[in-house]
C-alpha cells in the first residue's frame, strides 16, 4: 500500500466519523450528505488504487 492509498483511506474514515458525529449532533441534512459523499469517494478511490484499477 502506497502513501497516497493510505492517506485516501484514512481521510475517508475520518470523514465517515464526521458523518456519524454530525448525525448525533442533528446537523443539517445537506452537510451530512455532502460529507458522506466525500467520505465515500475517498474510500473508493483508495481501494481502487490498491487494486490497481485506477491511477495506480
Secondary structure, DSSP 8 states (H G I E B T S, - for coil): --HHHHHHHHHHHHHHHHHHHHHHTT--HHHHHHHHHHHHHHHHHHHHHHHTSS--
